[in-house]
Amino acid sequence: MPHAVADLRSLSRAGVDALVARLGEKPYRARQIFRWLHQKGAATLDEMSDLPAALRARIAAEIPLSALERAEERRSADGTIKWTWRTVDGKLIESVYMPETGRKTLCVSTQAGCAVGCTFCMTGTMGLSRNLTSGEIVDQVARANRRLLELGEGAPPRPLTNLVFMGMGEPLHNYDNVKAALEVLLSEDGPNFSNRHVTVSTAGIVPEMRRFGEETDVKLAVSLNATTDEVRNALMPLNRRWPLRDLLAACREFPMKKGRRITFEYVLLGGVNDSDEDAVRLSRLVKGIPAKVNLIPYNENPGLGFRAPEPGRVEAFRDRLVAANVTAVVRRNRGRDIAAACGQLAAEGGPGDPRRRGADRTQTLTGRGSAG
């Protein structure tokens, strides 16, 4: 799989320290550089105004610095904003901003495309182009923060309050870069997000789940979506490798430090996994696990062959879970009019994507030099 070139934004704090030492500069310069990159979201070295021009030139000669280019911005009637970003090598990825009272959340992508191939998800139709670098992951946050300040959304220096790694890609298939990005995003010299406000979602990569639990303090969400192996095999091919028994065992063994609990994401597909019997089985599967269930009514996508649940079915399903003492909430669909809802991200569909027709309040931004 091809990888993007090394970039200054992908260096850890220790990596920036080492760069500064190699250049023969005083150690405090490393903190300046790191803060410019990750607190202020500098798109170029020239923005680092308190660094001598000679030092900026030496850094540029040592390692490149790039920023994601904002290729498109689309705004939903409900306040959701979807950004399509272009990487330095021309890959297209998407992030989604979801404002709520007291919370401003960014849904972050971790790969260009996805190899998991869930049959109900538009991203799964793309295949996998490559992993994103840690710098490309954290830069989605930097570009979004800068753009939100331009739009008057939220208070400086960081309008965003919450992050969910639920965009394009399977985060645990890009484990090392996701972990490195989390370290930056939680850093006091970076954006300084709280671990309680960051959630990473997985389709169920069992071997990496325990490692993730031991090596990070952020929350875990598991995309479950079925209550039998037969149905989950059809919806999520990776279930053939790690069936429900193995996945639920990994959830029970997941380190629940710092008050953690697992979020089970369950996309309700009409006539597929939304029966009363499914609700009963689901309550049994999650029994004994500190968890909540997020029910997600399916967002219909052309050509995939699935439909949303019938009216009233979502509430009936939730009520069955609640009656079995399972904490269950229905996730509000956001950004459906701009193809920004769960399962709808497919940046490489581009402007001709049929899901885009009739979108409300659409703004398109193209051309070089639009980063941030």
Secondary structure in CASP SS format (residue, H / E / C, confidence):
PFRMAT SS
TARGET T0000
AUTHOR 0000-0000-0000
METHOD secondary structure of the structure
MODEL  1
M C 1.00
P C 1.00
H C 1.00
A C 1.00
V C 1.00
A C 1.00
D C 1.00
L H 1.00
R H 1.00
S H 1.00
L C 1.00
S C 1.00
R H 1.00
A H 1.00
G H 1.00
V H 1.00
D H 1.00
A H 1.00
L H 1.00
V H 1.00
A H 1.00
R H 1.00
L C 1.00
G C 1.00
E C 1.00
K C 1.00
P C 1.00
Y H 1.00
R H 1.00
A H 1.00
R H 1.00
Q H 1.00
I H 1.00
F H 1.00
R H 1.00
W H 1.00
L H 1.00
H H 1.00
Q C 1.00
K C 1.00
G C 1.00
A C 1.00
A C 1.00
T C 1.00
L H 1.00
D H 1.00
E H 1.00
M C 1.00
S C 1.00
D C 1.00
L C 1.00
P C 1.00
A H 1.00
A H 1.00
L H 1.00
R H 1.00
A H 1.00
R H 1.00
I H 1.00
A H 1.00
A H 1.00
E H 1.00
I C 1.00
P C 1.00
L C 1.00
S C 1.00
A C 1.00
L C 1.00
E E 1.00
R E 1.00
A E 1.00
E E 1.00
E E 1.00
R E 1.00
R E 1.00
S C 1.00
A C 1.00
D C 1.00
G C 1.00
T C 1.00
I E 1.00
K E 1.00
W E 1.00
T E 1.00
W E 1.00
R E 1.00
T C 1.00
V C 1.00
D C 1.00
G C 1.00
K C 1.00
L E 1.00
I E 1.00
E E 1.00
S E 1.00
V E 1.00
Y E 1.00
M E 1.00
P E 1.00
E E 1.00
T C 1.00
G C 1.00
R E 1.00
K E 1.00
T E 1.00
L E 1.00
C E 1.00
V C 1.00
S C 1.00
T C 1.00
Q E 1.00
A E 1.00
G E 1.00
C C 1.00
A C 1.00
V C 1.00
G C 1.00
C C 1.00
T C 1.00
F C 1.00
C C 1.00
M C 1.00
T H 1.00
G H 1.00
T H 1.00
M C 1.00
G C 1.00
L E 1.00
S E 1.00
R E 1.00
N E 1.00
L C 1.00
T C 1.00
S H 1.00
G H 1.00
E H 1.00
I H 1.00
V H 1.00
D H 1.00
Q H 1.00
V H 1.00
A H 1.00
R H 1.00
A H 1.00
N H 1.00
R H 1.00
R H 1.00
L H 1.00
L H 1.00
E H 1.00
L C 1.00
G C 1.00
E C 1.00
G C 1.00
A C 1.00
P C 1.00
P C 1.00
R C 1.00
P C 1.00
L C 1.00
T C 1.00
N E 1.00
L E 1.00
V E 1.00
F E 1.00
M C 1.00
G C 1.00
M C 1.00
G C 1.00
E C 1.00
P H 1.00
L H 1.00
H H 1.00
N H 1.00
Y H 1.00
D H 1.00
N H 1.00
V H 1.00
K H 1.00
A H 1.00
A H 1.00
L H 1.00
E H 1.00
V H 1.00
L H 1.00
L C 1.00
S C 1.00
E C 1.00
D C 1.00
G C 1.00
P C 1.00
N C 1.00
F C 1.00
S C 1.00
N H 1.00
R H 1.00
H H 1.00
V E 1.00
T E 1.00
V E 1.00
S E 1.00
T E 1.00
A C 1.00
G C 1.00
I C 1.00
V H 1.00
P H 1.00
E H 1.00
M H 1.00
R H 1.00
R H 1.00
F H 1.00
G H 1.00
E H 1.00
E H 1.00
T C 1.00
D C 1.00
V C 1.00
K E 1.00
L E 1.00
A E 1.00
V E 1.00
S E 1.00
L C 1.00
N C 1.00
A C 1.00
T C 1.00
T C 1.00
D H 1.00
E H 1.00
V H 1.00
R H 1.00
N H 1.00
A H 1.00
L H 1.00
M C 1.00
P H 1.00
L H 1.00
N H 1.00
R H 1.00
R C 1.00
W C 1.00
P C 1.00
L H 1.00
R H 1.00
D H 1.00
L H 1.00
L H 1.00
A H 1.00
A H 1.00
C H 1.00
R H 1.00
E H 1.00
F C 1.00
P C 1.00
M C 1.00
K H 1.00
K H 1.00
G H 1.00
R C 1.00
R C 1.00
I E 1.00
T E 1.00
F E 1.00
E E 1.00
Y E 1.00
V E 1.00
L E 1.00
L C 1.00
G C 1.00
G C 1.00
V C 1.00
N C 1.00
D C 1.00
S C 1.00
D H 1.00
E H 1.00
D H 1.00
A H 1.00
V H 1.00
R H 1.00
L H 1.00
S H 1.00
R H 1.00
L H 1.00
V C 1.00
K C 1.00
G C 1.00
I C 1.00
P C 1.00
A E 1.00
K E 1.00
V E 1.00
N E 1.00
L E 1.00
I E 1.00
P E 1.00
Y C 1.00
N C 1.00
E C 1.00
N C 1.00
P C 1.00
G C 1.00
L C 1.00
G C 1.00
F C 1.00
R C 1.00
A C 1.00
P C 1.00
E C 1.00
P C 1.00
G C 1.00
R H 1.00
V H 1.00
E H 1.00
A H 1.00
F H 1.00
R H 1.00
D H 1.00
R H 1.00
L H 1.00
V H 1.00
A H 1.00
A C 1.00
N C 1.00
V C 1.00
T C 1.00
A E 1.00
V E 1.00
V E 1.00
R C 1.00
R C 1.00
N C 1.00
R C 1.00
G C 1.00
R H 1.00
D H 1.00
I H 1.00
A C 1.00
A C 1.00
A C 1.00
C C 1.00
G C 1.00
Q C 1.00
L C 1.00
A C 1.00
A H 1.00
E H 1.00
G H 1.00
G H 1.00
P H 1.00
G H 1.00
D C 1.00
P H 1.00
R H 1.00
R H 1.00
R C 1.00
G C 1.00
A C 1.00
D C 1.00
R C 1.00
T E 1.00
Q E 1.00
T C 1.00
L C 1.00
T C 1.00
G C 1.00
R C 1.00
G C 1.00
S C 1.00
A C 1.00
G C 1.00
END
